[in-house]
């Protein structure tokens, strides 16, 4: 089998299996990204700060904020210094969701580490990180 075809198959299967863990969420995976940032980052964040952290448009974040607010995952808090601006804060519902998702993802990663061994697992993560950064350079 052609090595690039084999690489494509292996990476596609790995990615699909990892993404499948996120498909059973009550919110979209991209919305989960916003919730994760809000729960795991210190301090109050504006929509622009969230967009910068995630590397997406402010419009996309604004859309997610509206949806997440309706579903009870976030609340908006008006800025005291700039009345046109607001901060986005996670609710307890958001914090519980992040805990549940992290537990599932962490369990899979711990299993992978135990099965592969620490050295191979660390090498996998290092190589995946390096490959992703290389692909990002190619897109510039």
N, CA and C of each residue as an Amber inpcrd file, in Angstrom:
protein
   420
   0.8560000  -1.1830000   0.0000000   0.0000000   0.0000000   0.0000000
   0.8970000   1.2390000   0.0000000   0.5090000   2.2060000  -0.7660000
   1.2200000   3.4870000  -0.8210000   1.3230000   4.0720000   0.5870000
   2.4950000   4.5740000   0.9700000   2.6830000   5.0490000   2.3470000
   1.8160000   6.2560000   2.6830000   1.5380000   7.1150000   1.6890000
   0.7070000   8.2820000   1.9640000  -0.7620000   7.8950000   2.1160000
  -1.1860000   6.9090000   1.3560000  -2.5350000   6.3920000   1.5340000
  -2.6630000   5.7650000   2.9160000  -1.6750000   4.9670000   3.3010000
  -1.6750000   4.3440000   4.6300000  -1.7030000   5.4210000   5.7260000
  -0.8630000   6.4440000   5.5810000  -0.8260000   7.5390000   6.5670000
  -2.1850000   8.2250000   6.6500000  -2.8020000   8.4500000   5.5060000
  -4.1070000   9.0990000   5.4630000  -5.1440000   8.2560000   6.2010000
  -5.1290000   6.9600000   5.9710000  -6.0940000   6.0570000   6.6190000
  -5.8780000   6.0400000   8.1360000  -4.6320000   5.8720000   8.5560000
  -4.3250000   5.7990000   9.9920000  -4.7110000   7.0910000  10.7020000
  -4.2970000   8.2280000  10.1440000  -4.5940000   9.5130000  10.7900000
  -6.0850000   9.8270000  10.7650000  -6.7580000   9.4570000   9.6930000
  -8.2060000   9.6840000   9.6240000  -8.9420000   8.8790000  10.6850000
  -8.5660000   7.6130000  10.8290000  -9.2100000   6.7700000  11.8500000
  -8.9400000   7.3110000  13.2500000  -7.7020000   7.6860000  13.5230000
  -7.3470000   8.2090000  14.8390000  -8.1290000   9.4850000  15.1340000
  -8.1680000  10.3830000  14.1660000  -8.8890000  11.6440000  14.3450000
 -10.3790000  11.4000000  14.5510000 -10.9470000  10.5070000  13.7490000
 -12.3770000  10.2170000  13.8580000 -12.7200000   9.6410000  15.2340000
 -11.8910000   8.7090000  15.7110000 -12.1520000   8.1200000  17.0210000
 -12.0490000   9.1560000  18.1320000 -11.0890000  10.0680000  18.0130000
 -10.9330000  11.1080000  19.0260000 -12.1040000  12.0860000  18.9670000
 -12.5060000  12.4430000  17.7680000 -13.6220000  13.3810000  17.6090000
 -14.9320000  12.7500000  18.0710000 -15.0800000  11.4390000  17.8950000
 -16.3010000  10.7620000  18.3360000 -16.5710000  10.9820000  19.8220000
 -15.5120000  11.1440000  20.6060000 -15.7080000  11.4230000  22.0290000
 -16.4260000  12.7440000  22.2370000 -16.2350000  13.6730000  21.3080000
 -16.8280000  15.0010000  21.4420000 -18.1910000  15.1100000  20.7640000
 -18.5570000  14.1110000  19.9730000 -19.8140000  14.1900000  19.2350000
 -21.0530000  13.9870000  20.0920000 -20.9150000  13.4040000  21.2470000
 -22.0660000  13.1710000  22.1120000 -22.2540000  14.2850000  23.1320000
 -21.9360000  15.4820000  22.7260000 -22.0760000  16.6430000  23.6050000
 -23.4600000  17.2710000  23.4450000 -23.9350000  17.9390000  24.4800000
 -25.2100000  18.6460000  24.3470000 -25.0730000  19.9560000  23.5590000
 -23.8130000  20.3470000  23.2580000 -23.5490000  21.5490000  22.4640000
 -22.5750000  21.1770000  21.3500000 -22.4410000  22.0530000  20.3700000
 -21.5320000  21.7870000  19.2540000 -20.0810000  21.8200000  19.7340000
 -19.2010000  21.0450000  19.1000000 -17.7940000  21.0520000  19.5090000
 -17.1550000  22.4470000  19.5030000 -17.5210000  23.2850000  18.5330000
 -16.9540000  24.6360000  18.5030000 -17.4640000  25.4760000  19.6810000
 -18.7020000  25.2360000  20.1030000 -19.2340000  25.9140000  21.2920000
 -18.5170000  25.3940000  22.5340000 -18.1850000  24.1140000  22.5230000
 -17.4500000  23.5200000  23.6460000 -16.0970000  24.1930000  23.7930000
 -15.5020000  24.6030000  22.6860000 -14.2400000  25.3340000  22.7420000
 -14.3830000  26.6290000  23.5280000 -15.4560000  27.3420000  23.2980000
 -15.7210000  28.5860000  24.0320000 -15.9140000  28.2840000  25.5120000
 -16.7040000  27.2750000  25.8120000 -16.9690000  26.9000000  27.2110000
 -15.6690000  26.4920000  27.9020000 -14.8470000  25.6970000  27.2180000
 -13.5600000  25.2890000  27.7890000 -12.6890000  26.4880000  28.1480000
 -12.5970000  27.4370000  27.2440000 -11.7840000  28.6300000  27.5010000
 -12.3140000  29.3750000  28.7190000 -13.6190000  29.5360000  28.7910000
 -14.2110000  30.2870000  29.9030000 -13.9990000  29.5910000  31.2420000
 -14.0980000  28.2790000  31.2500000 -13.9650000  27.5350000  32.5050000
 -12.4950000  27.4410000  32.9300000 -11.6090000  27.2720000  31.9750000
 -10.2180000  26.9590000  32.3090000  -9.2870000  28.1640000  32.3780000
  -9.7050000  29.3060000  31.8750000  -8.8610000  30.4950000  31.9140000
  -9.1970000  31.3400000  33.1320000  -8.1790000  31.9410000  33.6910000
  -8.3770000  32.8330000  34.8370000  -8.9070000  34.1820000  34.3600000
  -9.7010000  34.8020000  35.1760000 -10.1610000  36.1550000  34.9070000
 -11.3650000  36.2130000  33.9820000 -11.8300000  37.4280000  33.7820000
 -12.9950000  37.6740000  32.9440000 -12.5320000  37.8920000  31.5040000
 -13.2770000  37.3320000  30.5720000 -12.9100000  37.4380000  29.1680000
 -14.0110000  38.1240000  28.3680000 -13.5940000  38.9280000  27.4170000
 -14.5180000  39.5430000  26.4730000 -14.6540000  38.6210000  25.2580000
 -15.6670000  38.8410000  24.4490000 -15.7780000  38.0400000  23.2240000
 -14.5330000  38.1340000  22.3380000 -13.9490000  39.3340000  22.2460000
 -12.7400000  39.4960000  21.4320000 -11.5790000  38.6760000  21.9840000
 -11.4240000  38.6500000  23.2950000 -10.3550000  37.8530000  23.9110000
 -10.5690000  36.3650000  23.6300000 -11.8090000  35.9190000  23.7050000
 -12.1100000  34.5140000  23.4170000 -11.7680000  34.1920000  21.9630000
 -12.1620000  35.0770000  21.0540000 -11.8630000  34.8740000  19.6280000
 -10.3550000  34.7970000  19.3970000  -9.6000000  35.6690000  20.0520000
  -8.1390000  35.6600000  19.9070000  -7.5350000  34.3600000  20.4300000
  -8.0060000  33.9010000  21.5730000  -7.4840000  32.6670000  22.1750000
  -7.7520000  31.4750000  21.2580000  -8.9600000  31.4210000  20.6950000
  -9.3450000  30.2870000  19.8540000  -8.8910000  30.4280000  18.4020000
  -8.4740000  31.6260000  18.0250000  -8.0420000  31.8540000  16.6490000
  -9.1920000  31.8150000  15.6560000 -10.3470000  32.3250000  16.0840000
 -11.5320000  32.3630000  15.2250000 -12.0520000  33.7990000  15.1780000
 -13.0620000  34.0260000  14.3630000 -13.5980000  35.3750000  14.2250000
 -14.4550000  35.7680000  15.4270000 -14.5190000  37.0590000  15.6660000
 -15.3680000  37.5680000  16.7460000 -16.8440000  37.2710000  16.4370000
 -17.1940000  37.2750000  15.1560000 -18.5660000  36.9690000  14.7470000
 -18.9490000  35.5450000  15.1470000 -18.0230000  34.6050000  14.9320000
 -18.3000000  33.2170000  15.3160000 -18.5010000  33.1110000  16.8250000
 -17.6440000  33.7800000  17.5840000 -17.7580000  33.7500000  19.0410000
 -19.0720000  34.3930000  19.4810000 -19.4470000  35.4900000  18.8530000
 -20.7010000  36.1590000  19.2040000 -21.8990000  35.2320000  18.9850000
 -21.8720000  34.4900000  17.8890000 -22.9390000  33.5290000  17.6050000
 -22.9790000  32.4420000  18.6830000 -21.8100000  31.9250000  19.0380000
 -21.7430000  30.8920000  20.0790000 -22.2020000  31.4320000  21.4270000
 -21.8280000  32.6460000  21.7400000 -22.2300000  33.2560000  23.0080000
 -23.7560000  33.3490000  23.0970000 -24.3810000  33.7780000  22.0140000
 -25.8440000  33.8980000  22.0150000 -26.4920000  32.5360000  22.2720000
 -26.0010000  31.5080000  21.6010000 -26.5470000  30.1610000  21.7710000
 -26.2920000  29.6360000  23.1780000 -25.0570000  29.7870000  23.6470000
 -24.6900000  29.2770000  24.9730000 -25.4370000  29.9930000  26.0870000
 -25.7100000  31.2650000  25.8940000 -26.4750000  32.0150000  26.8970000
 -27.9160000  31.4890000  26.9680000 -28.5080000  31.2490000  25.8060000
 -29.8770000  30.7090000  25.7740000 -29.9650000  29.3450000  26.4440000
 -28.9000000  28.5530000  26.3240000 -28.8900000  27.2100000  26.8800000
 -28.4270000  27.1690000  28.3380000 -28.0560000  28.3210000  28.8920000
 -27.6950000  28.3940000  30.3050000 -26.2520000  28.0310000  30.6310000
 -25.3650000  28.0480000  29.6330000 -23.9620000  27.7130000  29.8790000
 -23.1080000  28.9260000  30.2170000 -23.5740000  30.0990000  29.8300000
 -22.8040000  31.3220000  30.1220000 -23.7590000  32.4500000  30.5180000
 -23.1760000  33.4440000  31.1630000 -23.8890000  34.6920000  31.4450000
 -22.9920000  35.8390000  31.0050000 -23.6250000  36.9320000  30.6670000
 -22.8800000  38.1430000  30.3090000 -22.8650000  39.0760000  31.5120000
 -21.7270000  39.7460000  31.6790000 -21.5950000  40.7270000  32.7580000
 -21.1080000  42.0290000  32.1350000 -21.8940000  43.0810000  32.3000000
 -21.5320000  44.3720000  31.7160000 -20.2310000  44.8880000  32.3190000
 -19.4260000  45.5130000  31.4810000 -18.1820000  46.1280000  31.9460000
 -18.5220000  47.4090000  32.6990000 -17.8710000  47.6150000  33.8240000
 -18.1110000  48.8320000  34.6030000 -17.4290000  50.0440000  33.9690000
 -16.3550000  49.8020000  33.2330000 -15.5900000  50.9090000  32.6440000
 -16.0700000  51.2840000  31.2490000 -16.5660000  50.3230000  30.4820000
 -17.0300000  50.5850000  29.1210000 -18.4090000  49.9560000  28.9750000
 -19.4330000  50.7610000  29.0040000 -20.8070000  50.2570000  28.9990000
 -21.1670000  49.5200000  27.7070000 -20.3690000  49.6890000  26.6430000
 -20.6340000  48.9830000  25.3880000 -20.0560000  47.5690000  25.4060000
 -19.1940000  47.2950000  26.3480000 -18.4800000  46.0280000  26.4030000
 -19.0480000  45.1430000  27.5160000 -18.7940000  43.8460000  27.3840000
 -19.2300000  42.9230000  28.4290000 -18.2420000  41.7690000  28.5400000
 -18.3100000  41.1050000  29.6700000 -17.5040000  39.9140000  29.9160000
 -18.4170000  38.6990000  29.8220000 -17.8340000  37.5790000  29.4890000
 -18.5770000  36.3330000  29.3860000 -18.0950000  35.4180000  30.5020000
 -19.0340000  34.9260000  31.3010000 -18.6980000  34.0840000  32.4460000
 -19.3940000  32.7300000  32.3390000 -18.7130000  31.6590000  32.7310000
 -19.3470000  30.3370000  32.6960000 -20.2860000  30.1540000  33.8800000
 -21.3360000  29.4000000  33.6740000 -22.2500000  29.0550000  34.7640000
 -21.8060000  27.7220000  35.3740000 -22.4550000  27.3350000  36.4450000
 -22.1690000  26.0240000  37.0480000 -22.4590000  24.9020000  36.0610000
 -23.4690000  25.0880000  35.2270000 -23.8050000  24.0930000  34.2060000
 -22.6210000  23.9020000  33.2530000 -21.9650000  24.9750000  32.8700000
 -20.7920000  24.8980000  31.9910000 -19.6360000  24.1890000  32.6940000
 -19.4480000  24.5090000  33.9520000 -18.3560000  23.8890000  34.7110000
 -18.5640000  22.3850000  34.8410000 -19.7920000  21.9650000  35.0730000
 -20.0930000  20.5240000  35.1620000 -19.8410000  19.8250000  33.8310000
 -20.2350000  20.4720000  32.7340000 -20.0270000  19.8870000  31.4120000
 -18.5390000  19.7080000  31.1260000 -17.7450000  20.7080000  31.4310000
 -16.2990000  20.6100000  31.2080000 -15.7080000  19.4800000  32.0430000
 -16.1400000  19.3640000  33.2730000 -15.6760000  18.2640000  34.1310000
 -15.9840000  16.9020000  33.5170000 -17.2090000  16.7430000  33.0360000
 -17.6220000  15.4640000  32.4470000 -16.8340000  15.1400000  31.1770000
 -16.6970000  16.1170000  30.3070000 -15.9770000  15.9040000  29.0450000
 -14.5060000  15.6400000  29.3170000 -13.9070000  16.4160000  30.2170000
 -12.5030000  16.2060000  30.5560000 -12.2690000  14.8070000  31.1230000
 -13.2030000  14.3420000  31.9300000 -13.0580000  13.0040000  32.5130000
 -13.0360000  11.9420000  31.4130000 -13.9130000  12.0760000  30.4190000
 -13.9390000  11.1150000  29.3020000 -12.6720000  11.1920000  28.4630000
 -12.2660000  12.4140000  28.1050000 -11.0660000  12.5840000  27.2810000
  -9.8180000  12.1400000  28.0390000  -9.7310000  12.5260000  29.2960000
  -8.5660000  12.1380000  30.1030000  -8.4860000  10.6310000  30.2630000
  -9.6240000   9.9700000  30.4270000  -9.6320000   8.5160000  30.5680000
  -9.0800000   7.8590000  29.3070000  -9.4810000   8.3710000  28.1470000
  -8.9730000   7.8090000  26.8950000  -7.4670000   8.0440000  26.7700000
  -7.0200000   9.2400000  27.1070000  -5.5920000   9.5420000  26.9960000
  -4.7730000   8.7460000  28.0100000  -5.3000000   8.5750000  29.2230000
  -4.5960000   7.7500000  30.2180000  -4.4930000   6.3030000  29.7510000
  -5.5750000   5.7820000  29.1550000  -5.5500000   4.4200000  28.6250000
  -4.5100000   4.2900000  27.5150000  -4.4700000   5.2740000  26.6450000
  -3.4890000   5.2740000  25.5670000  -2.0720000   5.2970000  26.1300000
  -1.8420000   6.1360000  27.1240000  -0.5190000   6.2320000  27.7520000
  -0.1330000   4.9150000  28.4330000  -1.0850000   4.3090000  29.1360000
  -0.8060000   3.0360000  29.8200000  -0.5080000   1.9260000  28.8140000
  -1.2340000   1.9210000  27.7160000  -1.0660000   0.8820000  26.7070000
   0.2280000   1.0670000  25.9170000   0.5190000   2.3030000  25.5400000
   1.7050000   2.5900000  24.7270000   2.9760000   2.6620000  25.5680000
   2.8220000   3.0850000  26.8090000   3.9630000   3.3950000  27.6520000
   4.1980000   4.9000000  27.6100000   4.7690000   5.4230000  28.6770000
   4.9520000   6.8680000  28.8210000   5.8200000   7.4440000  27.7030000
   6.9310000   6.7880000  27.3940000   7.8450000   7.3310000  26.3890000
   7.1970000   7.4220000  25.0120000   6.5060000   6.3630000  24.6020000
   5.8500000   6.3910000  23.2880000   4.6990000   7.3930000  23.2650000
   3.9470000   7.4680000  24.3580000   2.8460000   8.4310000  24.4390000
   3.3900000   9.8550000  24.3260000   4.4430000  10.1580000  25.0880000
   5.0480000  11.4960000  25.0230000   5.5710000  11.7900000  23.6220000
   6.1490000  10.7780000  22.9800000   6.6520000  10.9570000  21.6130000
   5.4930000  11.2330000  20.6510000   4.3800000  10.5140000  20.8220000
   3.1990000  10.7450000  19.9880000   2.7270000  12.1820000  20.0990000
   2.6150000  12.6720000  21.3080000   2.1320000  14.0390000  21.5240000
   3.1150000  15.0500000  20.9450000   4.4010000  14.8240000  21.1710000
   5.4260000  15.7290000  20.6370000   5.3720000  15.7660000  19.1170000
   5.2840000  14.5970000  18.4920000   5.2320000  14.5340000  17.0290000
   3.9460000  15.1430000  16.4730000   2.8200000  14.8860000  17.1220000
   1.5510000  15.4630000  16.6670000   1.5990000  16.9880000  16.7610000
   2.1600000  17.5010000  17.8420000   2.2910000  18.9500000  18.0170000
   3.1990000  19.5310000  16.9420000   4.3210000  18.8910000  16.7180000
   5.2700000  19.3530000  15.6980000   4.6290000  19.3260000  14.3140000
   3.9120000  18.2340000  14.0040000   3.2600000  18.1130000  12.7020000
   2.2160000  19.2120000  12.5110000   1.4240000  19.4870000  13.5450000
   0.3960000  20.5200000  13.4470000   1.0190000  21.8920000  13.2110000
   2.0890000  22.1920000  13.9160000   2.7640000  23.4860000  13.7310000
   3.3680000  23.5900000  12.3370000   3.8620000  22.4850000  11.8140000
   4.4160000  22.4740000  10.4610000   3.3230000  22.7320000   9.4380000
   2.1740000  22.0940000   9.6140000   1.0510000  22.3060000   8.6910000
   0.5810000  23.7570000   8.7510000   0.5330000  24.3340000   9.9470000
   0.1300000  25.7400000  10.0790000   1.0740000  26.6550000   9.3120000
   2.3700000  26.3810000   9.3440000   3.3550000  27.1760000   8.5910000
   3.0870000  27.0650000   7.0960000   2.7130000  25.8850000   6.6500000
   2.4310000  25.6500000   5.2370000   1.2440000  26.4770000   4.7720000
   0.2840000  26.6930000   5.6690000  -0.9320000  27.4500000   5.3290000
  -0.6900000  28.9440000   5.2860000   0.4120000  29.4150000   5.8660000
   0.6930000  30.8730000   5.8810000   1.0610000  31.4110000   4.5450000
